[in-house]
Amino acid sequence: MNSERRQFKIYGPPHFVPTWEKFLEICERDGQSASSLIRIWVEGYVHRKDPGNPQRPITAYAPGHEDEYARMQQ
């Protein structure tokens, strides 16, 4: 495992600053790492979207199939 750490920057409009500051405040209050929460979100997003085909499989419309349940949860 590579122990090298990288720093990333995000940009947002000025009206986003209070929301970002509130997020950091809540993370500190809850004892959570803001970076960790963002990494978890990004990993989940990639997992849901990769490999990139936005179409649902036809099995999502088959009654009783596990894909149908997943479709209904979204």
C-alpha positions in Angstrom: 0.0 0.0 0.0 1.3 3.4 -0.9 1.4 5.8 2.0 1.7 8.8 -0.2 -1.1 11.3 0.5 -2.5 13.7 -2.0 -4.4 16.9 -1.4 -7.3 17.8 -3.6 -9.2 21.1 -3.9 -12.9 21.7 -4.6 -14.4 24.9 -5.8 -17.8 26.2 -5.1 -19.7 29.5 -5.6 -19.7 32.1 -2.8 -23.2 31.1 -1.6 -21.8 27.6 -0.9 -19.3 28.8 1.7 -21.8 28.8 4.7 -22.9 25.3 3.8 -19.3 24.1 3.6 -18.5 25.8 7.0 -21.6 24.2 8.6 -20.5 20.8 7.2 -17.0 21.1 8.7 -18.6 22.3 12.0 -20.9 19.2 12.1 -18.1 16.9 11.2 -16.0 18.3 14.1 -19.0 18.1 16.5 -19.7 14.4 15.5 -16.0 13.5 15.6 -16.0 12.6 11.9 -13.4 13.4 9.3 -14.7 15.6 6.6 -12.2 14.0 4.2 -13.3 10.5 5.1 -17.0 11.4 4.5 -16.1 12.8 1.1 -14.0 9.8 0.2 -16.9 7.5 1.2 -19.3 9.5 -0.9 -17.0 9.5 -3.9 -16.3 5.8 -3.7 -20.1 5.1 -3.5 -20.8 7.3 -6.5 -18.1 5.6 -8.6 -19.4 2.2 -7.5 -22.9 3.1 -8.6 -21.9 4.8 -11.9 -19.0 2.6 -13.1 -18.6 1.3 -15.8 -20.8 4.1 -17.1 -23.9 2.6 -18.7 -26.7 4.6 -17.3 -29.4 2.2 -18.6 -31.1 -0.1 -16.2 -30.8 -3.8 -17.1 -34.0 -5.3 -18.5 -34.2 -7.5 -15.4 -35.0 -4.4 -13.4 -38.5 -4.7 -14.8 -38.9 -8.4 -14.2 -41.3 -8.9 -11.3 -39.6 -10.4 -8.3 -36.0 -10.1 -9.6 -33.5 -8.6 -7.3 -32.8 -5.8 -9.8 -36.4 -4.8 -9.6 -36.1 -4.2 -5.9 -32.9 -2.1 -6.4 -34.7 0.0 -9.1 -37.6 0.7 -6.7 -35.2 1.8 -4.0 -33.8 4.7 -6.2 
